[in-house]
Amino acid sequence: MKIFIVEDEKVAARRLVRQVEEILPDNELSLFYEFQEIITAIKIQPPDLLILDLNLNGDDGFNILKSIEEKKFETIVVSATGERALEGFDLDIVDFVLKPYDKERLQKALQKFIGRHIRRKGKKEILIKDGSSRIIVPIEQILYISGAGDYREIHCKDGKTYLHDNSLEKFGEILSGNFIRIHNSYLVDENSIAHTIVLGGGKYEAVLRNGEKLPVSRSRYKGLFGVNEQ
């Protein structure tokens, strides 16, 4: 996910960058100090989220939003000019964070953004809660999901693993048709399966393209792959 931060005070900018990285880690974050450079950056490649100060060396931050004809990103305003909050909501911002603020207030604003962002994407992403952090995992990055006690482990193509409290049944509803249930404890992207192995004794395995092997239940093996046991 791409995040642009616009703040002309360098100390405040560094603090904001640090807090956003703590709350929403593993995202592409860019910092801008000048009005014109952010206009140019948005036109070249718009972000998913714009975090915007209003006083930019005398320029009005709201003019950034007004200058974009087709706004394909969400905006959180972080400003000391609280009397302009209504103006911001008229421009469809997610939230207005009044300076001075604490990390909890910023986290609340970012949570609002995540909710709106996921709805806008049509469930193409999964939200992971990790303490005070919030991680957005694109569905196309998920390799498979496995049971892990009271939680499910989301295994991603980049090797990272996350815990989530959704059931496999719930994940089956959320994920695309490429995901198939190969076992009571495994939901996998069928495009990642290289081949299957018959181990004998009613036991089967799916070998993924990355070399991992996952168990396949006997009933699901026959139903999914249409092959009788030799």
ABEGO torsion letter per residue (X at the ends): XBBBBBBABAAAAAAAAAAAAAABBGBBBBBBABAAAAAAAAAABBBABBBBBABBGGBBAAAAAAABABBABBBBBBBABAAAAAAAAAAGBABBBBOBBBAAAAAAAAAAAAAAAAAAAGGABBBBBBEABBBBBBAAABABBBBBEABBBBBBAAGBBBBBABBAAAAAAABBAABBBABAABBBBAAABABBBBAEGGBBBBBBAAGBBBBBBAAAAAAAAGBBBX
